[in-house]
């Protein structure tokens, strides 16, 4: 199990998954599809919450790693990405 976790940690670092999650969250909340004004979303803070290995998904044929971020506004959790 240690070897598996170590390999997954290396994969996360090599592919910069945490940085990509932060970039994705910021792009999503700044997009026109996000139904909250940018004057509010620009104040969002994003904090790493968890990473999950997902496999045997109904719609995805290969395993993947999900990174969850908490979204806060004025020290209150308002959502997640």
C-alpha positions as CSV (number, residue, x, y, z in Angstrom):
1,X,0.0,0.0,0.0
2,X,2.9,2.4,0.8
3,X,4.3,1.9,-2.7
4,X,0.9,2.6,-4.3
5,X,0.5,5.8,-2.3
6,X,4.0,6.9,-3.0
7,X,3.5,6.4,-6.7
8,X,0.2,8.4,-6.6
9,X,1.9,11.2,-4.8
10,X,4.7,11.3,-7.4
11,X,2.0,11.4,-10.2
12,X,0.2,14.3,-8.5
13,X,3.5,16.3,-8.3
14,X,4.6,15.4,-11.9
15,X,1.3,16.4,-13.4
16,X,0.9,19.5,-11.2
17,X,-2.7,18.3,-10.3
18,X,-3.1,20.7,-7.4
19,X,-2.0,23.7,-9.4
20,X,-4.3,22.7,-12.2
21,X,-7.2,22.4,-9.8
22,X,-6.7,25.9,-8.4
23,X,-6.5,27.3,-12.0
24,X,-9.6,25.4,-13.0
25,X,-11.6,26.6,-10.0
26,X,-10.6,30.2,-10.6
27,X,-11.4,29.9,-14.3
28,X,-14.8,28.3,-13.6
29,X,-15.9,30.9,-11.0
30,X,-14.8,33.7,-13.3
31,X,-16.6,32.4,-16.4
32,X,-19.8,33.7,-17.8
33,X,-21.5,30.4,-17.1
34,X,-21.0,30.9,-13.3
35,X,-24.0,32.7,-12.1
36,X,-22.3,35.0,-9.5
37,X,-20.9,38.4,-10.3
38,X,-17.1,38.6,-10.7
39,X,-16.9,41.4,-8.1
40,X,-17.9,38.6,-5.6
41,X,-16.0,35.6,-7.1
42,X,-12.8,37.6,-7.2
43,X,-12.9,37.6,-3.4
44,X,-13.1,33.8,-3.2
45,X,-10.3,31.9,-1.4
46,X,-9.6,28.3,-2.4
47,X,-8.1,25.8,0.0
48,X,-7.0,22.3,-0.7
49,X,-9.4,19.8,1.0
50,X,-8.8,16.3,-0.4
51,X,-7.6,14.1,-3.2
52,X,-9.3,10.9,-4.2
53,X,-8.4,8.0,-6.5
54,X,-11.5,7.1,-8.5
55,X,-11.9,3.9,-10.6
56,X,-14.7,1.8,-12.0
57,X,-16.7,4.9,-12.8
58,X,-19.9,4.6,-14.8
59,X,-18.8,7.1,-17.4
60,X,-15.0,7.0,-17.4
61,X,-13.2,3.9,-18.5
62,X,-9.9,4.7,-16.8
63,X,-9.0,5.6,-13.2
64,X,-8.5,9.2,-12.4
65,X,-7.5,11.4,-9.5
66,X,-9.9,14.1,-8.2
67,X,-8.7,17.1,-6.2
68,X,-11.3,18.8,-4.0
69,X,-10.9,22.5,-3.0
70,X,-13.1,24.4,-0.5
71,X,-14.2,27.8,-1.6
72,X,-14.5,30.5,1.0
73,X,-15.8,34.0,1.1
74,X,-15.2,36.2,4.1
75,X,-14.0,33.2,6.1
76,X,-17.3,31.3,5.4
77,X,-17.3,28.1,3.3
78,X,-19.6,28.8,0.3
79,X,-18.9,25.8,-1.9
80,X,-16.3,23.4,-3.3
81,X,-14.6,22.6,-6.6
